[in-house]
Amino acid sequence: MAFLLLGLALLAMKAAEFGPVATWSWFIVLAPFGLAVLWWGFADSTGLTQRRAIDKMEKRKVERRQRDMEALGLTITQRPASGARKKRPAEAPPPPPPDAGR
């Protein structure tokens, strides 16, 4: 998105012949659009876009559940994650039996 905004700003400055951008080559002015296309291709091919969309949906789902539970008047308790349960402290081994042969 930043590349696109930069490209639009440079394009407007070049069209208005404003500042030093007026003397720059069109290749330099249009380069941010090419970089934006490359970035979007990279983000889509690596799954970055999909992961962000899934994270956003999960966040909405959690917020919706909390809001609905509060509207029903139910309390929300946070349970530890399945792998994060507390373990009981290890008990000391029993004392050795007294010597019966003495």
C-alpha positions as CSV (number, residue, x, y, z in Angstrom):
1,M,0.0,0.0,0.0
2,A,2.9,2.3,0.8
3,F,4.3,1.8,-2.7
4,L,1.0,2.6,-4.3
5,L,0.6,5.9,-2.2
6,L,4.2,6.9,-3.0
7,G,3.5,6.2,-6.7
8,L,0.4,8.3,-6.7
9,A,2.2,11.2,-5.0
10,L,5.1,11.1,-7.4
11,L,2.7,10.8,-10.4
12,A,0.7,13.9,-9.2
13,M,3.9,15.8,-8.6
14,K,5.2,14.9,-12.1
15,A,1.9,15.8,-13.8
16,A,1.8,19.2,-11.9
17,E,5.5,19.7,-12.6
18,F,6.0,20.4,-8.9
19,G,9.5,20.4,-7.3
20,P,12.4,18.3,-8.3
21,V,10.1,15.4,-9.5
22,A,9.2,17.5,-12.6
23,T,12.7,16.8,-13.9
24,W,12.8,13.1,-13.0
25,S,12.5,10.3,-15.6
26,W,9.1,8.7,-16.0
27,F,10.7,5.3,-15.1
28,I,11.6,6.6,-11.7
29,V,8.2,8.2,-11.1
30,L,6.4,4.9,-12.2
31,A,8.8,2.6,-10.3
32,P,6.7,2.4,-7.1
33,F,3.8,0.9,-9.1
34,G,6.1,-1.9,-10.3
35,L,7.3,-2.4,-6.8
36,A,3.7,-2.6,-5.5
37,V,2.9,-5.3,-8.1
38,L,6.1,-7.3,-7.1
39,W,5.1,-6.9,-3.4
40,W,1.6,-8.1,-3.9
41,G,2.8,-11.1,-5.9
42,F,5.3,-12.0,-3.2
43,A,2.7,-11.6,-0.4
44,D,0.1,-13.7,-2.3
45,S,2.6,-16.5,-3.2
46,T,3.9,-16.9,0.3
47,G,0.5,-16.9,1.9
48,L,1.0,-13.7,3.9
49,T,-2.2,-12.2,2.7
50,Q,-4.2,-15.3,3.6
51,R,-2.6,-15.5,7.1
52,R,-3.5,-11.9,7.8
53,A,-7.1,-12.5,6.7
54,I,-7.4,-15.6,8.9
55,D,-5.9,-13.7,11.9
56,K,-8.4,-10.9,11.4
57,M,-11.4,-13.3,11.2
58,E,-10.2,-15.2,14.4
59,K,-9.9,-11.9,16.2
60,R,-13.4,-10.9,15.2
61,K,-14.7,-14.3,16.3
62,V,-13.2,-14.0,19.7
63,E,-14.6,-10.5,20.2
64,R,-18.0,-11.6,19.0
65,R,-18.1,-14.5,21.4
66,Q,-17.1,-12.2,24.3
67,R,-19.7,-9.7,23.4
68,D,-22.4,-12.3,23.1
69,M,-21.5,-14.0,26.4
70,E,-21.6,-10.6,28.2
71,A,-25.0,-9.9,26.6
72,L,-26.3,-13.2,27.9
73,G,-25.0,-12.3,31.4
74,L,-22.5,-15.2,31.5
75,T,-19.1,-14.8,32.9
76,I,-16.1,-15.6,30.7
77,T,-13.3,-17.5,32.4
78,Q,-10.0,-17.9,30.6
79,R,-8.9,-21.6,30.5
80,P,-5.3,-22.4,30.1
81,A,-4.3,-23.7,26.7
82,S,-4.3,-27.5,26.5
83,G,-0.5,-27.7,26.7
84,A,-0.2,-25.1,29.4
85,R,-1.8,-26.9,32.3
86,K,-0.1,-26.7,35.6
87,K,1.5,-29.8,36.8
88,R,1.3,-31.0,40.3
89,P,4.5,-30.8,42.2
90,A,6.3,-34.1,42.4
91,E,5.8,-35.9,45.7
92,A,8.8,-37.0,47.7
93,P,9.5,-40.7,47.4
94,P,8.5,-42.8,50.4
95,P,11.1,-43.3,53.1
96,P,13.0,-46.6,52.9
97,P,11.6,-49.4,55.1
98,P,13.4,-49.9,58.4
99,D,15.8,-52.8,58.5
100,A,13.8,-55.8,59.7
101,G,16.7,-58.1,60.0
102,R,18.4,-56.4,62.9
